[in-house]
Amino acid sequence: MTLHLAQKQNEFNRLNKAISELYHDICLRIGISDSVFDIFYAIIALGDGCCQKDICNYAFTSKQTIHSSIHKLEKEGFITLKSGKGREMHIFLTPKGECFIEKNIAPVIVMENQTCLQMNPKELDTLLLLTNQYLECLRTQANELTIQGELKK
């Protein structure tokens, strides 16, 4: 069965939304917001002591959303903040935060790794390559829409 271009685009969008919904459901089961998940996940990827700006860039989440969640996590004793250069704040896990990550976030990463291992390495490379290519083409098209005034920022 060959899908037409519009059907293929709709299916790609549907799959992206399904993946987002899956992660949202995982967050609900853990009992945290999506942004808290993003913060913990980014700390694992970027390392303890990373900055809020780095987390925003890693998670593609707004500064306001991350800032709010970071202060909530600090009040709850999951992280501590230490001053860096200028206005930079470095984020460090407390023992409570480390335990939370080990119990709740690390299993998600194991799940992701197992999923990747179930795929043929060439297929996984192709998936990454093509998804990145799609994203870059989409960004180019979005920039052209902005230039034409059809997409307001």
N, CA, C and O atoms as a GROMACS GRO file, in nm:
protein
  612
    1MET      N    1   0.084  -0.118   0.000
    1MET     CA    2   0.000   0.000   0.000
    1MET      C    3   0.089   0.125   0.000
    1MET      O    4   0.169   0.143   0.092
    2THR      N    5   0.076   0.207  -0.099
    2THR     CA    6   0.154   0.328  -0.110
    2THR      C    7   0.072   0.446  -0.059
    2THR      O    8  -0.041   0.469  -0.102
    3LEU      N    9   0.130   0.520   0.033
    3LEU     CA   10   0.062   0.637   0.087
    3LEU      C   11   0.098   0.759   0.004
    3LEU      O   12   0.211   0.771  -0.044
    4HIS      N   13   0.004   0.848  -0.012
    4HIS     CA   14   0.031   0.975  -0.078
    4HIS      C   15   0.109   1.064   0.017
    4HIS      O   16   0.114   1.038   0.138
    5LEU      N   17   0.170   1.169  -0.036
    5LEU     CA   18   0.256   1.257   0.044
    5LEU      C   19   0.184   1.310   0.168
    5LEU      O   20   0.241   1.304   0.277
    6ALA      N   21   0.064   1.360   0.155
    6ALA     CA   22  -0.010   1.413   0.271
    6ALA      C   23  -0.035   1.304   0.374
    6ALA      O   24  -0.028   1.330   0.494
    7GLN      N   25  -0.064   1.184   0.329
    7GLN     CA   26  -0.087   1.073   0.422
    7GLN      C   27   0.042   1.036   0.495
    7GLN      O   28   0.039   1.005   0.614
    8LYS      N   29   0.154   1.040   0.424
    8LYS     CA   30   0.282   1.011   0.486
    8LYS      C   31   0.316   1.115   0.592
    8LYS      O   32   0.362   1.082   0.701
    9GLN      N   33   0.292   1.242   0.560
    9GLN     CA   34   0.319   1.349   0.656
    9GLN      C   35   0.229   1.335   0.778
    9GLN      O   36   0.274   1.352   0.892
   10ASN      N   37   0.103   1.304   0.756
   10ASN     CA   38   0.010   1.284   0.867
   10ASN      C   39   0.054   1.167   0.954
   10ASN      O   40   0.046   1.174   1.077
   11GLU      N   41   0.100   1.060   0.893
   11GLU     CA   42   0.145   0.944   0.969
   11GLU      C   43   0.271   0.977   1.048
   11GLU      O   44   0.285   0.934   1.163
   12PHE      N   45   0.363   1.052   0.989
   12PHE     CA   46   0.485   1.092   1.060
   12PHE      C   47   0.449   1.178   1.181
   12PHE      O   48   0.502   1.156   1.290
   13ASN      N   49   0.359   1.274   1.163
   13ASN     CA   50   0.314   1.359   1.274
   13ASN      C   51   0.245   1.276   1.382
   13ASN      O   52   0.266   1.299   1.501
   14ARG      N   53   0.163   1.180   1.340
   14ARG     CA   54   0.092   1.095   1.435
   14ARG      C   55   0.191   1.014   1.519
   14ARG      O   56   0.174   1.000   1.640
   15LEU      N   57   0.294   0.960   1.454
   15LEU     CA   58   0.395   0.882   1.525
   15LEU      C   59   0.474   0.969   1.624
   15LEU      O   60   0.502   0.926   1.736
   16ASN      N   61   0.508   1.090   1.582
   16ASN     CA   62   0.577   1.183   1.673
   16ASN      C   63   0.491   1.213   1.796
   16ASN      O   64   0.541   1.213   1.908
   17LYS      N   65   0.364   1.237   1.774
   17LYS     CA   66   0.272   1.265   1.885
   17LYS      C   67   0.256   1.142   1.974
   17LYS      O   68   0.246   1.155   2.096
   18ALA      N   69   0.254   1.024   1.914
   18ALA     CA   70   0.242   0.901   1.992
   18ALA      C   71   0.364   0.882   2.082
   18ALA      O   72   0.350   0.839   2.197
   19ILE      N   73   0.483   0.913   2.032
   19ILE     CA   74   0.604   0.904   2.113
   19ILE      C   75   0.597   1.004   2.228
   19ILE      O   76   0.628   0.970   2.342
   20SER      N   77   0.557   1.127   2.199
   20SER     CA   78   0.543   1.228   2.304
   20SER      C   79   0.443   1.185   2.410
   20SER      O   80   0.466   1.203   2.530
   21GLU      N   81   0.332   1.129   2.365
   21GLU     CA   82   0.228   1.082   2.458
   21GLU      C   83   0.280   0.967   2.544
   21GLU      O   84   0.247   0.959   2.663
   22LEU      N   85   0.360   0.879   2.487
   22LEU     CA   86   0.418   0.769   2.564
   22LEU      C   87   0.505   0.823   2.677
   22LEU      O   88   0.495   0.776   2.790
   23TYR      N   89   0.591   0.921   2.647
   23TYR     CA   90   0.675   0.980   2.750
   23TYR      C   91   0.592   1.055   2.854
   23TYR      O   92   0.623   1.052   2.973
   24HIS      N   93   0.487   1.122   2.810
   24HIS     CA   94   0.397   1.191   2.904
   24HIS      C   95   0.333   1.090   2.999
   24HIS      O   96   0.325   1.114   3.119
   25ASP      N   97   0.289   0.977   2.946
   25ASP     CA   98   0.230   0.872   3.029
   25ASP      C   99   0.331   0.817   3.130
   25ASP      O  100   0.296   0.789   3.244
   26ILE      N  101   0.456   0.802   3.087
   26ILE     CA  102   0.561   0.758   3.179
   26ILE      C  103   0.577   0.859   3.292
   26ILE      O  104   0.589   0.821   3.409
   27CYS      N  105   0.577   0.988   3.258
   27CYS     CA  106   0.588   1.093   3.360
   27CYS      C  107   0.472   1.085   3.459
   27CYS      O  108   0.491   1.098   3.580
   28LEU      N  109   0.352   1.064   3.408
   28LEU     CA  110   0.235   1.052   3.496
   28LEU      C  111   0.251   0.933   3.590
   28LEU      O  112   0.220   0.944   3.709
   29ARG      N  113   0.299   0.820   3.539
   29ARG     CA  114   0.318   0.701   3.623
   29ARG      C  115   0.424   0.726   3.731
   29ARG      O  116   0.411   0.676   3.843
   30ILE      N  117   0.527   0.802   3.696
   30ILE     CA  118   0.632   0.835   3.793
   30ILE      C  119   0.580   0.938   3.893
   30ILE      O  120   0.623   0.942   4.008
   31GLY      N  121   0.486   1.022   3.848
   31GLY     CA  122   0.431   1.126   3.935
   31GLY      C  123   0.503   1.259   3.923
   31GLY      O  124   0.508   1.336   4.019
   32ILE      N  125   0.558   1.285   3.803
   32ILE     CA  126   0.630   1.411   3.781
   32ILE      C  127   0.579   1.476   3.652
   32ILE      O  128   0.515   1.412   3.570
   33SER      N  129   0.610   1.603   3.639
   33SER     CA  130   0.575   1.674   3.516
   33SER      C  131   0.674   1.639   3.405
   33SER      O  132   0.783   1.588   3.432
   34ASP      N  133   0.635   1.668   3.283
   34ASP     CA  134   0.725   1.645   3.170
   34ASP      C  135   0.853   1.727   3.185
   34ASP      O  136   0.962   1.679   3.152
   35SER      N  137   0.841   1.850   3.236
   35SER     CA  138   0.960   1.935   3.249
   35SER      C  139   1.055   1.883   3.357
   35SER      O  140   1.177   1.894   3.341
   36VAL      N  141   1.002   1.827   3.465
   36VAL     CA  142   1.088   1.767   3.567
   36VAL      C  143   1.161   1.646   3.508
   36VAL      O  144   1.280   1.626   3.533
   37PHE      N  145   1.090   1.565   3.431
   37PHE     CA  146   1.154   1.453   3.362
   37PHE      C  147   1.267   1.504   3.273
   37PHE      O  148   1.377   1.449   3.274
   38ASP      N  149   1.239   1.610   3.196
   38ASP     CA  150   1.340   1.666   3.106
   38ASP      C  151   1.464   1.713   3.183
   38ASP      O  152   1.576   1.696   3.137
   39ILE      N  153   1.442   1.773   3.300
   39ILE     CA  154   1.554   1.821   3.381
   39ILE      C  155   1.639   1.704   3.429
   39ILE      O  156   1.761   1.705   3.413
   40PHE      N  157   1.576   1.604   3.487
   40PHE     CA  158   1.652   1.488   3.535
   40PHE      C  159   1.723   1.418   3.421
   40PHE      O  160   1.839   1.378   3.434
   41TYR      N  161   1.655   1.402   3.309
   41TYR     CA  162   1.713   1.335   3.193
   41TYR      C  163   1.835   1.414   3.143
   41TYR      O  164   1.938   1.356   3.110
   42ALA      N  165   1.821   1.547   3.138
   42ALA     CA  166   1.932   1.632   3.092
   42ALA      C  167   2.050   1.626   3.188
   42ALA      O  168   2.165   1.625   3.144
   43ILE      N  169   2.022   1.622   3.317
   43ILE     CA  170   2.132   1.612   3.414
   43ILE      C  171   2.209   1.482   3.393
   43ILE      O  172   2.332   1.480   3.403
   44ILE      N  173   2.138   1.374   3.365
   44ILE     CA  174   2.207   1.248   3.336
   44ILE      C  175   2.295   1.263   3.211
   44ILE      O  176   2.410   1.220   3.210
   45ALA      N  177   2.240   1.325   3.107
   45ALA     CA  178   2.312   1.338   2.980
   45ALA      C  179   2.427   1.439   2.988
   45ALA      O  180   2.535   1.415   2.934
   46LEU      N  181   2.403   1.552   3.056
   46LEU     CA  182   2.499   1.662   3.058
   46LEU      C  183   2.596   1.654   3.175
   46LEU      O  184   2.705   1.711   3.171
   47GLY      N  185   2.557   1.584   3.279
   47GLY     CA  186   2.640   1.571   3.397
   47GLY      C  187   2.596   1.663   3.510
   47GLY      O  188   2.543   1.771   3.487
   48ASP      N  189   2.619   1.617   3.630
   48ASP     CA  190   2.589   1.695   3.749
   48ASP      C  191   2.667   1.826   3.743
   48ASP      O  192   2.784   1.826   3.706
   49GLY      N  193   2.604   1.934   3.777
   49GLY     CA  194   2.669   2.064   3.772
   49GLY      C  195   2.642   2.141   3.644
   49GLY      O  196   2.698   2.248   3.622
   50CYS      N  197   2.555   2.088   3.560
   50CYS     CA  198   2.521   2.159   3.436
   50CYS      C  199   2.440   2.284   3.470
   50CYS      O  200   2.392   2.300   3.582
   51CYS      N  201   2.424   2.372   3.372
   51CYS     CA  202   2.353   2.498   3.392
   51CYS      C  203   2.211   2.490   3.336
   51CYS      O  204   2.181   2.407   3.250
   52GLN      N  205   2.126   2.576   3.388
   52GLN     CA  206   1.988   2.583   3.341
   52GLN      C  207   1.981   2.604   3.190
   52GLN      O  208   1.901   2.540   3.121
   53LYS      N  209   2.065   2.693   3.138
   53LYS     CA  210   2.068   2.721   2.994
   53LYS      C  211   2.097   2.594   2.914
   53LYS      O  212   2.037   2.571   2.809
   54ASP      N  213   2.188   2.512   2.965
   54ASP     CA  214   2.223   2.387   2.897
   54ASP      C  215   2.104   2.291   2.896
   54ASP      O  216   2.080   2.222   2.797
   55ILE      N  217   2.031   2.287   3.007
   55ILE     CA  218   1.913   2.201   3.014
   55ILE      C  219   1.807   2.248   2.915
   55ILE      O  220   1.747   2.167   2.846
   56CYS      N  221   1.784   2.378   2.908
   56CYS     CA  222   1.687   2.433   2.813
   56CYS      C  223   1.724   2.395   2.670
   56CYS      O  224   1.638   2.351   2.593
   57ASN      N  225   1.850   2.410   2.636
   57ASN     CA  226   1.896   2.376   2.501
   57ASN      C  227   1.886   2.227   2.474
   57ASN      O  228   1.849   2.186   2.364
   58TYR      N  229   1.918   2.146   2.572
   58TYR     CA  230   1.913   2.000   2.556
   58TYR      C  231   1.769   1.952   2.539
   58TYR      O  232   1.741   1.867   2.454
   59ALA      N  233   1.679   2.006   2.620
   59ALA     CA  234   1.541   1.957   2.624
   59ALA      C  235   1.446   2.033   2.530
   59ALA      O  236   1.330   1.995   2.517
   60PHE      N  237   1.496   2.138   2.466
   60PHE     CA  238   1.411   2.221   2.380
   60PHE      C  239   1.287   2.269   2.457
   60PHE      O  240   1.174   2.264   2.407
   61THR      N  241   1.313   2.316   2.579
   61THR     CA  242   1.206   2.364   2.666
   61THR      C  243   1.237   2.507   2.706
   61THR      O  244   1.353   2.545   2.719
   62SER      N  245   1.132   2.586   2.726
   62SER     CA  246   1.151   2.728   2.755
   62SER      C  247   1.224   2.750   2.888
   62SER      O  248   1.217   2.668   2.979
   63LYS      N  249   1.293   2.863   2.894
   63LYS     CA  250   1.367   2.900   3.014
   63LYS      C  251   1.272   2.914   3.133
   63LYS      O  252   1.306   2.873   3.244
   64GLN      N  253   1.155   2.972   3.111
   64GLN     CA  254   1.059   2.992   3.220
   64GLN      C  255   1.012   2.858   3.278
   64GLN      O  256   1.003   2.843   3.399
   65THR      N  257   0.982   2.763   3.190
   65THR     CA  258   0.934   2.633   3.236
   65THR      C  259   1.041   2.561   3.316
   65THR      O  260   1.014   2.508   3.424
   66ILE      N  261   1.163   2.559   3.264
   66ILE     CA  262   1.273   2.492   3.333
   66ILE      C  263   1.304   2.564   3.464
   66ILE      O  264   1.326   2.498   3.566
   67HIS      N  265   1.307   2.695   3.462
   67HIS     CA  266   1.336   2.775   3.582
   67HIS      C  267   1.237   2.742   3.694
   67HIS      O  268   1.276   2.719   3.808
   68SER      N  269   1.110   2.740   3.659
   68SER     CA  270   1.005   2.710   3.757
   68SER      C  271   1.023   2.570   3.816
   68SER      O  272   1.014   2.551   3.937
   69SER      N  273   1.047   2.472   3.729
   69SER     CA  274   1.064   2.334   3.775
   69SER      C  275   1.191   2.316   3.858
   69SER      O  276   1.192   2.238   3.953
   70ILE      N  277   1.296   2.386   3.822
   70ILE     CA  278   1.421   2.378   3.898
   70ILE      C  279   1.401   2.429   4.041
   70ILE      O  280   1.448   2.367   4.136
   71HIS      N  281   1.331   2.540   4.055
   71HIS     CA  282   1.308   2.592   4.189
   71HIS      C  283   1.217   2.502   4.272
   71HIS      O  284   1.233   2.492   4.393
   72LYS      N  285   1.122   2.437   4.206
   72LYS     CA  286   1.037   2.339   4.275
   72LYS      C  287   1.123   2.222   4.323
   72LYS      O  288   1.110   2.177   4.437
   73LEU      N  289   1.209   2.172   4.235
   73LEU     CA  290   1.297   2.060   4.272
   73LEU      C  291   1.393   2.098   4.384
   73LEU      O  292   1.425   2.016   4.470
   74GLU      N  293   1.438   2.221   4.383
   74GLU     CA  294   1.527   2.268   4.490
   74GLU      C  295   1.451   2.271   4.624
   74GLU      O  296   1.502   2.225   4.726
   75LYS      N  297   1.330   2.325   4.623
   75LYS     CA  298   1.249   2.331   4.746
   75LYS      C  299   1.218   2.192   4.799
   75LYS      O  300   1.210   2.172   4.920
   76GLU      N  301   1.200   2.096   4.708
   76GLU     CA  302   1.169   1.959   4.749
   76GLU      C  303   1.292   1.878   4.786
   76GLU      O  304   1.280   1.763   4.828
   77GLY      N  305   1.412   1.938   4.772
   77GLY     CA  306   1.534   1.873   4.816
   77GLY      C  307   1.597   1.776   4.716
   77GLY      O  308   1.680   1.694   4.755
   78PHE      N  309   1.558   1.785   4.589
   78PHE     CA  310   1.615   1.696   4.487
   78PHE      C  311   1.744   1.750   4.426
   78PHE      O  312   1.829   1.674   4.380
   79ILE      N  313   1.758   1.883   4.427
   79ILE     CA  314   1.876   1.946   4.368
   79ILE      C  315   1.920   2.063   4.457
   79ILE      O  316   1.844   2.113   4.540
   80THR      N  317   2.045   2.104   4.436
   80THR     CA  318   2.095   2.228   4.496
   80THR      C  319   2.151   2.313   4.383
   80THR      O  320   2.193   2.261   4.280
   81LEU      N  321   2.152   2.441   4.405
   81LEU     CA  322   2.203   2.536   4.306
   81LEU      C  323   2.327   2.604   4.361
   81LEU      O  324   2.332   2.641   4.478
   82LYS      N  325   2.428   2.619   4.275
   82LYS     CA  326   2.550   2.688   4.313
   82LYS      C  327   2.584   2.790   4.205
   82LYS      O  328   2.573   2.761   4.086
   83SER      N  329   2.625   2.908   4.248
   83SER     CA  330   2.657   3.016   4.155
   83SER      C  331   2.777   2.981   4.070
   83SER      O  332   2.872   2.916   4.115
   84GLY      N  333   2.770   3.027   3.945
   84GLY     CA  334   2.881   3.011   3.852
   84GLY      C  335   2.922   3.147   3.800
   84GLY      O  336   2.912   3.246   3.872
   85LYS      N  337   2.967   3.154   3.677
   85LYS     CA  338   3.007   3.280   3.614
   85LYS      C  339   2.884   3.367   3.591
   85LYS      O  340   2.781   3.318   3.544
   86GLY      N  341   2.894   3.494   3.622
   86GLY     CA  342   2.783   3.586   3.599
   86GLY      C  343   2.658   3.540   3.672
   86GLY      O  344   2.659   3.520   3.794
   87ARG      N  345   2.551   3.523   3.595
   87ARG     CA  346   2.424   3.482   3.654
   87ARG      C  347   2.401   3.331   3.643
   87ARG      O  348   2.294   3.281   3.679
   88GLU      N  349   2.501   3.259   3.594
   88GLU     CA  350   2.488   3.114   3.578
   88GLU      C  351   2.468   3.046   3.712
   88GLU      O  352   2.532   3.078   3.811
   89MET      N  353   2.376   2.950   3.712
   89MET     CA  354   2.355   2.866   3.829
   89MET      C  355   2.381   2.722   3.788
   89MET      O  356   2.323   2.672   3.692
   90HIS      N  357   2.467   2.657   3.862
   90HIS     CA  358   2.497   2.516   3.836
   90HIS      C  359   2.404   2.429   3.920
   90HIS      O  360   2.378   2.459   4.037
   91ILE      N  361   2.354   2.324   3.860
   91ILE     CA  362   2.255   2.238   3.923
   91ILE      C  363   2.322   2.107   3.962
   91ILE      O  364   2.384   2.039   3.881
   92PHE      N  365   2.307   2.073   4.090
   92PHE     CA  366   2.366   1.951   4.143
   92PHE      C  367   2.257   1.866   4.209
   92PHE      O  368   2.169   1.918   4.277
   93LEU      N  369   2.265   1.738   4.188
   93LEU     CA  370   2.172   1.646   4.252
   93LEU      C  371   2.207   1.630   4.399
   93LEU      O  372   2.325   1.624   4.435
   94THR      N  373   2.106   1.622   4.483
   94THR     CA  374   2.125   1.584   4.623
   94THR      C  375   2.118   1.432   4.629
   94THR      O  376   2.082   1.368   4.530
   95PRO      N  377   2.150   1.373   4.742
   95PRO     CA  378   2.131   1.227   4.754
   95PRO      C  379   1.986   1.186   4.724
   95PRO      O  380   1.963   1.081   4.664
   96LYS      N  381   1.890   1.267   4.766
   96LYS     CA  382   1.749   1.239   4.737
   96LYS      C  383   1.725   1.240   4.586
   96LYS      O  384   1.653   1.155   4.534
   97GLY      N  385   1.786   1.336   4.515
   97GLY     CA  386   1.773   1.344   4.370
   97GLY      C  387   1.838   1.227   4.299
   97GLY      O  388   1.784   1.173   4.203
   98GLU      N  389   1.956   1.188   4.349
   98GLU     CA  390   2.026   1.072   4.291
   98GLU      C  391   1.943   0.945   4.306
   98GLU      O  392   1.934   0.865   4.213
   99CYS      N  393   1.882   0.927   4.423
   99CYS     CA  394   1.797   0.808   4.446
   99CYS      C  395   1.675   0.811   4.354
   99CYS      O  396   1.635   0.709   4.299
  100PHE      N  397   1.617   0.930   4.338
  100PHE     CA  398   1.499   0.942   4.253
  100PHE      C  399   1.533   0.906   4.109
  100PHE      O  400   1.459   0.832   4.043
  101ILE      N  401   1.644   0.957   4.061
  101ILE     CA  402   1.687   0.927   3.924
  101ILE      C  403   1.713   0.777   3.908
  101ILE      O  404   1.670   0.717   3.810
  102GLU      N  405   1.783   0.719   4.002
  102GLU     CA  406   1.815   0.576   3.994
  102GLU      C  407   1.688   0.491   3.989
  102GLU      O  408   1.681   0.393   3.915
  103LYS      N  409   1.589   0.530   4.067
  103LYS     CA  410   1.466   0.452   4.077
  103LYS      C  411   1.370   0.478   3.960
  103LYS      O  412   1.300   0.387   3.915
  104ASN      N  413   1.366   0.603   3.909
  104ASN     CA  414   1.260   0.641   3.816
  104ASN      C  415   1.304   0.680   3.675
  104ASN      O  416   1.232   0.655   3.578
  105ILE      N  417   1.420   0.740   3.661
  105ILE     CA  418   1.463   0.789   3.530
  105ILE      C  419   1.556   0.688   3.462
  105ILE      O  420   1.544   0.664   3.342
  106ALA      N  421   1.647   0.631   3.538
  106ALA     CA  422   1.740   0.532   3.481
  106ALA      C  423   1.668   0.416   3.413
  106ALA      O  424   1.712   0.372   3.307
  107PRO      N  425   1.557   0.363   3.470
  107PRO     CA  426   1.486   0.256   3.399
  107PRO      C  427   1.431   0.298   3.262
  107PRO      O  428   1.419   0.216   3.172
  108VAL      N  429   1.398   0.425   3.247
  108VAL     CA  430   1.350   0.473   3.117
  108VAL      C  431   1.465   0.470   3.017
  108VAL      O  432   1.446   0.433   2.901
  109ILE      N  433   1.583   0.508   3.061
  109ILE     CA  434   1.700   0.505   2.973
  109ILE      C  435   1.734   0.361   2.936
  109ILE      O  436   1.771   0.333   2.822
  110VAL      N  437   1.723   0.270   3.030
  110VAL     CA  438   1.744   0.127   3.001
  110VAL      C  439   1.642   0.081   2.896
  110VAL      O  440   1.678   0.010   2.802
  111MET      N  441   1.515   0.123   2.912
  111MET     CA  442   1.411   0.088   2.816
  111MET      C  443   1.447   0.140   2.676
  111MET      O  444   1.433   0.068   2.576
  112GLU      N  445   1.494   0.265   2.670
  112GLU     CA  446   1.532   0.324   2.541
  112GLU      C  447   1.649   0.247   2.478
  112GLU      O  448   1.649   0.219   2.359
  113ASN      N  449   1.748   0.214   2.561
  113ASN     CA  450   1.863   0.140   2.511
  113ASN      C  451   1.823   0.002   2.460
  113ASN      O  452   1.871  -0.043   2.356
  114GLN      N  453   1.734  -0.065   2.533
  114GLN     CA  454   1.688  -0.197   2.490
  114GLN      C  455   1.611  -0.186   2.358
  114GLN      O  456   1.622  -0.273   2.271
  115THR      N  457   1.534  -0.079   2.343
  115THR     CA  458   1.461  -0.057   2.219
  115THR      C  459   1.558  -0.041   2.102
  115THR      O  460   1.538  -0.098   1.995
  116CYS      N  461   1.663   0.037   2.123
  116CYS     CA  462   1.763   0.056   2.017
  116CYS      C  463   1.835  -0.074   1.985
  116CYS      O  464   1.867  -0.101   1.869
  117LEU      N  465   1.861  -0.154   2.088
  117LEU     CA  466   1.928  -0.282   2.064
  117LEU      C  467   1.842  -0.380   1.986
  117LEU      O  468   1.895  -0.471   1.922
  118GLN      N  469   1.711  -0.363   1.991
  118GLN     CA  470   1.620  -0.450   1.915
  118GLN      C  471   1.619  -0.415   1.767
  118GLN      O  472   1.569  -0.492   1.684
  119MET      N  473   1.673  -0.300   1.734
  119MET     CA  474   1.678  -0.258   1.594
  119MET      C  475   1.813  -0.297   1.533
  119MET      O  476   1.914  -0.303   1.602
  120ASN      N  477   1.811  -0.322   1.404
  120ASN     CA  478   1.934  -0.345   1.330
  120ASN      C  479   2.016  -0.215   1.337
  120ASN      O  480   1.959  -0.108   1.318
  121PRO      N  481   2.148  -0.222   1.364
  121PRO     CA  482   2.228  -0.100   1.375
  121PRO      C  483   2.218  -0.010   1.252
  121PRO      O  484   2.216   0.112   1.265
  122LYS      N  485   2.212  -0.068   1.134
  122LYS     CA  486   2.200   0.014   1.012
  122LYS      C  487   2.064   0.084   1.008
  122LYS      O  488   2.055   0.200   0.968
  123GLU      N  489   1.959   0.014   1.051
  123GLU     CA  490   1.826   0.075   1.056
  123GLU      C  491   1.824   0.192   1.155
  123GLU      O  492   1.766   0.297   1.127
  124LEU      N  493   1.887   0.173   1.269
  124LEU     CA  494   1.892   0.279   1.369
  124LEU      C  495   1.970   0.399   1.315
  124LEU      O  496   1.927   0.513   1.332
  125ASP      N  497   2.083   0.375   1.251
  125ASP     CA  498   2.160   0.484   1.190
  125ASP      C  499   2.076   0.557   1.086
  125ASP      O  500   2.078   0.680   1.080
  126THR      N  501   2.003   0.481   1.005
  126THR     CA  502   1.919   0.541   0.902
  126THR      C  503   1.806   0.624   0.965
  126THR      O  504   1.775   0.734   0.918
  127LEU      N  505   1.745   0.570   1.070
  127LEU     CA  506   1.640   0.644   1.141
  127LEU      C  507   1.692   0.778   1.192
  127LEU      O  508   1.627   0.881   1.174
  128LEU      N  509   1.808   0.776   1.255
  128LEU     CA  510   1.866   0.900   1.307
  128LEU      C  511   1.902   0.997   1.195
  128LEU      O  512   1.873   1.116   1.204
  129LEU      N  513   1.964   0.946   1.091
  129LEU     CA  514   2.003   1.029   0.978
  129LEU      C  515   1.881   1.094   0.913
  129LEU      O  516   1.881   1.215   0.890
  130LEU      N  517   1.780   1.016   0.886
  130LEU     CA  518   1.662   1.068   0.817
  130LEU      C  519   1.580   1.161   0.906
  130LEU      O  520   1.524   1.259   0.858
  131THR      N  521   1.571   1.131   1.034
  131THR     CA  522   1.498   1.219   1.125
  131THR      C  523   1.569   1.353   1.136
  131THR      O  524   1.504   1.458   1.137
  132ASN      N  525   1.701   1.351   1.145
  132ASN     CA  526   1.778   1.475   1.148
  132ASN      C  527   1.761   1.553   1.017
  132ASN      O  528   1.744   1.675   1.019
  133GLN      N  529   1.766   1.483   0.905
  133GLN     CA  530   1.747   1.547   0.774
  133GLN      C  531   1.609   1.610   0.766
  133GLN      O  532   1.595   1.723   0.718
  134TYR      N  533   1.506   1.540   0.812
  134TYR     CA  534   1.370   1.593   0.812
  134TYR      C  535   1.362   1.719   0.898
  134TYR      O  536   1.302   1.818   0.857
  135LEU      N  537   1.423   1.715   1.017
  135LEU     CA  538   1.422   1.830   1.107
  135LEU      C  539   1.488   1.951   1.043
  135LEU      O  540   1.436   2.062   1.050
  136GLU      N  541   1.602   1.929   0.981
  136GLU     CA  542   1.673   2.041   0.916
  136GLU      C  543   1.591   2.100   0.801
  136GLU      O  544   1.584   2.222   0.786
  137CYS      N  545   1.530   2.014   0.721
  137CYS     CA  546   1.444   2.063   0.611
  137CYS      C  547   1.324   2.138   0.666
  137CYS      O  548   1.284   2.241   0.611
  138LEU      N  549   1.266   2.088   0.773
  138LEU     CA  550   1.151   2.153   0.835
  138LEU      C  551   1.190   2.289   0.890
  138LEU      O  552   1.115   2.386   0.875
  139ARG      N  553   1.306   2.298   0.954
  139ARG     CA  554   1.355   2.428   1.005
  139ARG      C  555   1.375   2.527   0.891
  139ARG      O  556   1.340   2.644   0.903
  140THR      N  557   1.431   2.480   0.781
  140THR     CA  558   1.450   2.568   0.664
  140THR      C  559   1.316   2.620   0.614
  140THR      O  560   1.301   2.739   0.587
  141GLN      N  561   1.219   2.531   0.602
  141GLN     CA  562   1.086   2.571   0.557
  141GLN      C  563   1.021   2.668   0.656
  141GLN      O  564   0.956   2.765   0.615
  142ALA      N  565   1.037   2.643   0.785
  142ALA     CA  566   0.980   2.732   0.887
  142ALA      C  567   1.044   2.871   0.879
  142ALA      O  568   0.975   2.971   0.895
  143ASN      N  569   1.175   2.877   0.855
  143ASN     CA  570   1.243   3.005   0.840
  143ASN      C  571   1.191   3.081   0.719
  143ASN      O  572   1.175   3.203   0.723
  144GLU      N  573   1.165   3.010   0.611
  144GLU     CA  574   1.111   3.074   0.492
  144GLU      C  575   0.971   3.127   0.517
  144GLU      O  576   0.935   3.234   0.467
  145LEU      N  577   0.891   3.055   0.594
  145LEU     CA  578   0.758   3.105   0.630
  145LEU      C  579   0.768   3.232   0.711
  145LEU      O  580   0.690   3.325   0.691
  146THR      N  581   0.864   3.237   0.804
  146THR     CA  582   0.884   3.356   0.886
  146THR      C  583   0.923   3.473   0.798
  146THR      O  584   0.872   3.583   0.816
  147ILE      N  585   1.011   3.451   0.703
  147ILE     CA  586   1.056   3.558   0.612
  147ILE      C  587   0.938   3.609   0.529
  147ILE      O  588   0.929   3.729   0.503
  148GLN      N  589   0.850   3.520   0.488
  148GLN     CA  590   0.736   3.559   0.408
  148GLN      C  591   0.624   3.620   0.493
  148GLN      O  592   0.525   3.669   0.438
  149GLY      N  593   0.639   3.618   0.624
  149GLY     CA  594   0.538   3.676   0.711
  149GLY      C  595   0.419   3.587   0.736
  149GLY      O  596   0.318   3.633   0.790
  150GLU      N  597   0.428   3.460   0.699
  150GLU     CA  598   0.313   3.369   0.716
  150GLU      C  599   0.313   3.304   0.853
  150GLU      O  600   0.211   3.250   0.896
  151LEU      N  601   0.426   3.308   0.922
  151LEU     CA  602   0.435   3.246   1.053
  151LEU      C  603   0.485   3.353   1.149
  151LEU      O  604   0.597   3.402   1.135
  152LYS      N  605   0.404   3.390   1.246
  152LYS     CA  606   0.440   3.496   1.339
  152LYS      C  607   0.510   3.437   1.459
  152LYS      O  608   0.474   3.331   1.509
  153LYS      N  609   0.612   3.509   1.505
  153LYS     CA  610   0.687   3.462   1.623
  153LYS      C  611   0.627   3.521   1.747
  153LYS      O  612   0.675   3.495   1.858
   0.00000   0.00000   0.00000
